[in-house]
Amino acid sequence: MDTSNCRNFLGFLLQIFLLLSSICGLSIGSELSFVTCGSVIKLLNVKHNVRLHSHDVRYGSGSGQQSVTGVSAVEDSNSYWSIRGTSGASCTRGTAVKCGQTIRLTHVNTGRNLHSHYFASPLSSNQEVSAFGEEGEGDHLDEWTVQCGGSVWKREESVRFRHKSTDGLLSVTGEQYGRPIHGQMEVHAMSNPSQHSLWKVMEGIFMKPSESPAGGRDFAHTHTEF
């Protein structure tokens, strides 16, 4: 099997597992109290009770890039995002994401990264948030800094994501789209923190750091558990 076919097959298996996780409520590494690099998660906007979502539907204005919205459905597989490092800073799988760390969030189903820029958002005319790139590779406008209260991003706490290049905070307006994404809420970026920019980790696959035979931590190889 060539590399492309292998990647597609592995991607298909991941989608099946994520779907089963969503239906059955599975959470690998569920005993971890912190969020780790390499995990695949859903993010809930605390104020509006919607999950960060994307799909292969492009904005009809602004950048014309893939749209990012908020949805109330819990089981939708288009709300899964993978936590990854940036081109300038790695994010070793299984290690805790630190407060103040810059990451990329890659949409699992389409391989595009959470992205922002100075285009106007469609409904509120604030700063547009989109999904950009191919197979997880985009540009420096895909980088977000995790803002949280301690040393690491804890799973039970609400956090903010500040766009590194523009300083905008990932937020939800509460305004809803019509066709073809009727009822989904606009996601945008705002300069000032508010209740609209608080997010909490929900469902997902949480990667664990592995234990070396000597009892120390070995981050070169990771394992997961049900």
C-alpha atoms as a printed R data frame, in Angstrom:
    type eleno elety resid chain resno       x      y      z
1   ATOM     1    CA   MET     A     1   0.000  0.000  0.000
2   ATOM     2    CA   ASP     A     2   1.533  3.362 -1.007
3   ATOM     3    CA   THR     A     3   1.860  6.313  1.411
4   ATOM     4    CA   SER     A     4  -1.212  8.169  0.146
5   ATOM     5    CA   ASN     A     5  -3.492  5.130  0.330
6   ATOM     6    CA   CYS     A     6  -2.116  4.239  3.763
7   ATOM     7    CA   ARG     A     7  -2.831  7.750  5.048
8   ATOM     8    CA   ASN     A     8  -6.370  7.634  3.666
9   ATOM     9    CA   PHE     A     9  -6.981  4.226  5.220
10  ATOM    10    CA   LEU     A    10  -5.682  5.358  8.625
11  ATOM    11    CA   GLY     A    11  -7.815  8.483  8.344
12  ATOM    12    CA   PHE     A    12 -10.863  6.314  7.632
13  ATOM    13    CA   LEU     A    13 -10.160  4.165 10.689
14  ATOM    14    CA   LEU     A    14  -9.813  7.284 12.828
15  ATOM    15    CA   GLN     A    15 -13.152  8.600 11.620
16  ATOM    16    CA   ILE     A    16 -14.844  5.286 12.501
17  ATOM    17    CA   PHE     A    17 -13.300  5.341 15.952
18  ATOM    18    CA   LEU     A    18 -14.250  8.977 16.547
19  ATOM    19    CA   LEU     A    19 -17.804  8.231 15.512
20  ATOM    20    CA   LEU     A    20 -17.978  5.296 17.928
21  ATOM    21    CA   SER     A    21 -16.437  7.491 20.628
22  ATOM    22    CA   SER     A    22 -19.100 10.116 20.059
23  ATOM    23    CA   ILE     A    23 -21.947  7.583 20.127
24  ATOM    24    CA   CYS     A    24 -20.660  5.487 23.041
25  ATOM    25    CA   GLY     A    25 -19.080  8.262 25.074
26  ATOM    26    CA   LEU     A    26 -15.583  6.772 24.965
27  ATOM    27    CA   SER     A    27 -12.658  8.888 26.124
28  ATOM    28    CA   ILE     A    28  -9.183  7.429 25.818
29  ATOM    29    CA   GLY     A    29  -6.846  8.529 28.577
30  ATOM    30    CA   SER     A    30  -9.877  9.870 30.429
31  ATOM    31    CA   GLU     A    31  -8.114  9.862 33.794
32  ATOM    32    CA   LEU     A    32  -5.725 12.611 32.696
33  ATOM    33    CA   SER     A    33  -6.430 15.929 34.409
34  ATOM    34    CA   PHE     A    34  -4.719 17.991 31.700
35  ATOM    35    CA   VAL     A    35  -4.896 18.399 27.923
36  ATOM    36    CA   THR     A    36  -2.067 16.861 25.919
37  ATOM    37    CA   CYS     A    37  -0.428 17.371 22.552
38  ATOM    38    CA   GLY     A    38  -1.708 15.007 19.869
39  ATOM    39    CA   SER     A    39  -5.136 14.708 21.465
40  ATOM    40    CA   VAL     A    40  -8.266 14.922 19.298
41  ATOM    41    CA   ILE     A    41 -10.915 16.987 21.079
42  ATOM    42    CA   LYS     A    42 -14.138 18.929 20.882
43  ATOM    43    CA   LEU     A    43 -14.253 22.467 22.274
44  ATOM    44    CA   LEU     A    44 -17.410 23.879 23.846
45  ATOM    45    CA   ASN     A    45 -18.091 27.604 23.966
46  ATOM    46    CA   VAL     A    46 -19.221 28.068 27.567
47  ATOM    47    CA   LYS     A    47 -21.457 31.096 26.954
48  ATOM    48    CA   HIS     A    48 -23.416 29.784 23.959
49  ATOM    49    CA   ASN     A    49 -23.201 26.005 24.554
50  ATOM    50    CA   VAL     A    50 -21.985 25.253 21.033
51  ATOM    51    CA   ARG     A    51 -19.008 23.212 19.855
52  ATOM    52    CA   LEU     A    52 -16.321 24.573 17.552
53  ATOM    53    CA   HIS     A    53 -17.139 23.145 14.137
54  ATOM    54    CA   SER     A    54 -16.032 23.197 10.521
55  ATOM    55    CA   HIS     A    55 -17.024 21.516  7.256
56  ATOM    56    CA   ASP     A    56 -16.257 21.755  3.553
57  ATOM    57    CA   VAL     A    57 -18.463 24.835  3.098
58  ATOM    58    CA   ARG     A    58 -16.747 28.071  2.117
59  ATOM    59    CA   TYR     A    59 -17.657 31.601  3.125
60  ATOM    60    CA   GLY     A    60 -19.531 33.493  0.425
61  ATOM    61    CA   SER     A    61 -17.716 36.707  1.393
62  ATOM    62    CA   GLY     A    62 -14.462 37.762  3.041
63  ATOM    63    CA   SER     A    63 -11.623 35.307  2.468
64  ATOM    64    CA   GLY     A    64 -13.788 32.664  0.779
65  ATOM    65    CA   GLN     A    65 -11.990 30.064  2.885
66  ATOM    66    CA   GLN     A    66 -13.583 27.109  4.678
67  ATOM    67    CA   SER     A    67 -16.107 28.305  7.242
68  ATOM    68    CA   VAL     A    68 -15.853 27.757 10.998
69  ATOM    69    CA   THR     A    69 -19.030 27.816 13.089
70  ATOM    70    CA   GLY     A    70 -20.536 26.739 16.399
71  ATOM    71    CA   VAL     A    71 -23.035 23.863 16.542
72  ATOM    72    CA   SER     A    72 -25.267 22.590 19.325
73  ATOM    73    CA   ALA     A    73 -25.131 18.932 18.184
74  ATOM    74    CA   VAL     A    74 -22.980 16.802 20.471
75  ATOM    75    CA   GLU     A    75 -22.381 13.843 18.156
76  ATOM    76    CA   ASP     A    76 -21.223 15.637 14.975
77  ATOM    77    CA   SER     A    77 -17.802 14.318 13.892
78  ATOM    78    CA   ASN     A    78 -17.076 17.632 12.119
79  ATOM    79    CA   SER     A    79 -16.398 19.141 15.545
80  ATOM    80    CA   TYR     A    80 -13.170 17.201 16.201
81  ATOM    81    CA   TRP     A    81  -9.854 19.103 16.264
82  ATOM    82    CA   SER     A    82  -6.327 17.773 16.664
83  ATOM    83    CA   ILE     A    83  -3.860 19.642 18.921
84  ATOM    84    CA   ARG     A    84  -0.547 20.145 17.108
85  ATOM    85    CA   GLY     A    85   2.637 22.140 17.380
86  ATOM    86    CA   THR     A    86   3.700 24.985 15.107
87  ATOM    87    CA   SER     A    87   6.452 25.187 12.517
88  ATOM    88    CA   GLY     A    88   8.662 26.886 15.104
89  ATOM    89    CA   ALA     A    89   7.774 24.866 18.202
90  ATOM    90    CA   SER     A    90   7.005 21.175 18.460
91  ATOM    91    CA   CYS     A    91   4.202 19.724 20.560
92  ATOM    92    CA   THR     A    92   5.356 16.234 21.511
93  ATOM    93    CA   ARG     A    93   2.502 13.764 21.602
94  ATOM    94    CA   GLY     A    94   1.356 13.009 25.130
95  ATOM    95    CA   THR     A    95   2.955 16.040 26.800
96  ATOM    96    CA   ALA     A    96   0.785 18.519 28.692
97  ATOM    97    CA   VAL     A    97  -0.093 21.720 26.819
98  ATOM    98    CA   LYS     A    98   1.271 24.628 28.875
99  ATOM    99    CA   CYS     A    99  -0.535 27.870 29.591
100 ATOM   100    CA   GLY     A   100   0.950 30.405 27.174
101 ATOM   101    CA   GLN     A   101   1.952 27.725 24.660
102 ATOM   102    CA   THR     A   102   1.277 28.367 20.980
103 ATOM   103    CA   ILE     A   103  -0.470 25.546 19.120
104 ATOM   104    CA   ARG     A   104  -2.345 24.731 15.952
105 ATOM   105    CA   LEU     A   105  -5.824 23.205 15.932
106 ATOM   106    CA   THR     A   106  -6.312 21.031 12.857
107 ATOM   107    CA   HIS     A   107  -9.813 20.058 11.764
108 ATOM   108    CA   VAL     A   108  -9.763 16.263 11.615
109 ATOM   109    CA   ASN     A   109 -12.208 15.690  8.766
110 ATOM   110    CA   THR     A   110 -10.773 18.222  6.304
111 ATOM   111    CA   GLY     A   111  -7.134 18.607  7.419
112 ATOM   112    CA   ARG     A   112  -7.369 22.409  7.563
113 ATOM   113    CA   ASN     A   113  -6.128 24.531 10.457
114 ATOM   114    CA   LEU     A   114  -8.072 26.991 12.592
115 ATOM   115    CA   HIS     A   115  -7.061 30.322 11.080
116 ATOM   116    CA   SER     A   116  -7.723 34.044 11.340
117 ATOM   117    CA   HIS     A   117  -6.834 37.295  9.555
118 ATOM   118    CA   TYR     A   118  -8.241 40.785  9.064
119 ATOM   119    CA   PHE     A   119 -11.122 39.838  6.760
120 ATOM   120    CA   ALA     A   120 -14.548 40.772  8.146
121 ATOM   121    CA   SER     A   121 -16.746 37.980  9.484
122 ATOM   122    CA   PRO     A   122 -19.980 37.457  7.495
123 ATOM   123    CA   LEU     A   123 -22.636 38.318 10.092
124 ATOM   124    CA   SER     A   124 -21.118 40.648 12.694
125 ATOM   125    CA   SER     A   125 -18.309 42.170 10.555
126 ATOM   126    CA   ASN     A   126 -15.816 41.361 13.281
127 ATOM   127    CA   GLN     A   127 -12.585 39.463 12.563
128 ATOM   128    CA   GLU     A   128 -13.181 36.364 10.453
129 ATOM   129    CA   VAL     A   129 -12.140 32.906 11.655
130 ATOM   130    CA   SER     A   130 -11.747 30.234  8.997
131 ATOM   131    CA   ALA     A   131 -10.064 26.882  8.324
132 ATOM   132    CA   PHE     A   132  -7.038 27.018  6.036
133 ATOM   133    CA   GLY     A   133  -4.305 24.828  4.552
134 ATOM   134    CA   GLU     A   134  -4.031 21.318  3.178
135 ATOM   135    CA   GLU     A   135  -3.314 18.136  5.142
136 ATOM   136    CA   GLY     A   136  -2.500 20.131  8.261
137 ATOM   137    CA   GLU     A   137  -0.066 22.542  6.617
138 ATOM   138    CA   GLY     A   138  -1.023 26.204  6.339
139 ATOM   139    CA   ASP     A   139   0.885 29.304  7.447
140 ATOM   140    CA   HIS     A   140   1.739 31.465 10.486
141 ATOM   141    CA   LEU     A   141  -1.870 32.696 10.702
142 ATOM   142    CA   ASP     A   142  -2.847 29.232 12.015
143 ATOM   143    CA   GLU     A   143  -1.155 29.827 15.392
144 ATOM   144    CA   TRP     A   144  -3.113 30.302 18.635
145 ATOM   145    CA   THR     A   145  -1.851 30.863 22.181
146 ATOM   146    CA   VAL     A   146  -3.615 29.009 25.002
147 ATOM   147    CA   GLN     A   147  -4.587 31.355 27.833
148 ATOM   148    CA   CYS     A   148  -5.249 29.584 31.119
149 ATOM   149    CA   GLY     A   149  -4.730 30.164 34.815
150 ATOM   150    CA   GLY     A   150  -1.987 27.778 35.941
151 ATOM   151    CA   SER     A   151   1.065 26.072 34.503
152 ATOM   152    CA   VAL     A   152  -0.801 23.638 32.191
153 ATOM   153    CA   TRP     A   153  -4.151 23.497 30.404
154 ATOM   154    CA   LYS     A   154  -6.436 21.584 32.775
155 ATOM   155    CA   ARG     A   155  -9.356 19.709 31.304
156 ATOM   156    CA   GLU     A   156 -11.946 21.050 33.714
157 ATOM   157    CA   GLU     A   157 -11.096 24.737 33.286
158 ATOM   158    CA   SER     A   158 -12.355 27.281 30.765
159 ATOM   159    CA   VAL     A   159  -9.609 28.778 28.599
160 ATOM   160    CA   ARG     A   160  -9.169 31.322 25.828
161 ATOM   161    CA   PHE     A   161  -7.332 31.092 22.507
162 ATOM   162    CA   ARG     A   162  -5.562 34.263 21.378
163 ATOM   163    CA   HIS     A   163  -4.574 34.509 17.718
164 ATOM   164    CA   LYS     A   164  -0.829 35.078 17.758
165 ATOM   165    CA   SER     A   165  -0.609 37.396 14.736
166 ATOM   166    CA   THR     A   166  -3.661 39.615 15.287
167 ATOM   167    CA   ASP     A   167  -4.281 39.324 19.071
168 ATOM   168    CA   GLY     A   168  -7.926 38.400 18.450
169 ATOM   169    CA   LEU     A   169  -9.627 36.000 20.872
170 ATOM   170    CA   LEU     A   170 -11.594 33.067 19.467
171 ATOM   171    CA   SER     A   171 -15.229 33.930 20.232
172 ATOM   172    CA   VAL     A   172 -18.866 33.188 19.381
173 ATOM   173    CA   THR     A   173 -21.256 36.029 18.550
174 ATOM   174    CA   GLY     A   174 -24.565 34.245 19.072
175 ATOM   175    CA   GLU     A   175 -25.677 35.280 15.583
176 ATOM   176    CA   GLN     A   176 -26.981 32.399 13.464
177 ATOM   177    CA   TYR     A   177 -26.532 31.569  9.800
178 ATOM   178    CA   GLY     A   178 -29.282 30.770  7.334
179 ATOM   179    CA   ARG     A   179 -28.837 28.378  4.421
180 ATOM   180    CA   PRO     A   180 -26.856 26.222  3.768
181 ATOM   181    CA   ILE     A   181 -25.759 26.008  7.433
182 ATOM   182    CA   HIS     A   182 -29.022 27.044  9.061
183 ATOM   183    CA   GLY     A   183 -28.892 27.462 12.849
184 ATOM   184    CA   GLN     A   184 -25.106 27.298 13.164
185 ATOM   185    CA   MET     A   185 -23.545 30.223 15.051
186 ATOM   186    CA   GLU     A   186 -20.892 32.606 13.796
187 ATOM   187    CA   VAL     A   187 -17.380 32.129 15.184
188 ATOM   188    CA   HIS     A   188 -15.132 35.169 15.003
189 ATOM   189    CA   ALA     A   189 -12.229 36.858 16.834
190 ATOM   190    CA   MET     A   190 -12.500 39.801 19.231
191 ATOM   191    CA   SER     A   191  -9.769 41.894 20.843
192 ATOM   192    CA   ASN     A   192 -11.287 42.075 24.339
193 ATOM   193    CA   PRO     A   193 -11.867 39.058 26.631
194 ATOM   194    CA   SER     A   194 -15.445 38.261 27.588
195 ATOM   195    CA   GLN     A   195 -17.724 35.347 28.412
196 ATOM   196    CA   HIS     A   196 -18.096 34.856 24.642
197 ATOM   197    CA   SER     A   197 -14.427 33.799 24.347
198 ATOM   198    CA   LEU     A   198 -14.329 31.048 26.997
199 ATOM   199    CA   TRP     A   199 -13.917 27.436 25.812
200 ATOM   200    CA   LYS     A   200 -13.856 24.088 27.573
201 ATOM   201    CA   VAL     A   201 -12.664 20.664 26.415
202 ATOM   202    CA   MET     A   202 -15.429 18.108 26.018
203 ATOM   203    CA   GLU     A   203 -15.392 14.751 24.147
204 ATOM   204    CA   GLY     A   204 -12.186 13.436 22.671
205 ATOM   205    CA   ILE     A   205  -9.230 11.091 22.494
206 ATOM   206    CA   PHE     A   206  -6.620 12.219 25.026
207 ATOM   207    CA   MET     A   207  -3.082 10.998 24.370
208 ATOM   208    CA   LYS     A   208  -1.110  9.785 27.370
209 ATOM   209    CA   PRO     A   209   2.643  9.999 27.951
210 ATOM   210    CA   SER     A   210   4.097  6.493 28.042
211 ATOM   211    CA   GLU     A   211   6.042  4.984 30.892
212 ATOM   212    CA   SER     A   212   9.582  3.728 30.263
213 ATOM   213    CA   PRO     A   213  10.604  0.341 31.732
214 ATOM   214    CA   ALA     A   214  12.720  2.141 34.349
215 ATOM   215    CA   GLY     A   215   9.644  4.028 35.546
216 ATOM   216    CA   GLY     A   216  10.505  7.338 33.915
217 ATOM   217    CA   ARG     A   217   8.470  9.014 31.211
218 ATOM   218    CA   ASP     A   218   9.293  8.245 27.611
219 ATOM   219    CA   PHE     A   219   7.586 10.648 25.215
220 ATOM   220    CA   ALA     A   220   9.047  9.020 22.094
221 ATOM   221    CA   HIS     A   221   6.379  6.308 22.290
222 ATOM   222    CA   THR     A   222   2.879  6.843 23.543
223 ATOM   223    CA   HIS     A   223   0.007  4.582 24.402
224 ATOM   224    CA   THR     A   224  -3.687  5.014 24.928
225 ATOM   225    CA   GLU     A   225  -6.239  3.160 26.983
226 ATOM   226    CA   PHE     A   226 -10.006  2.723 27.055
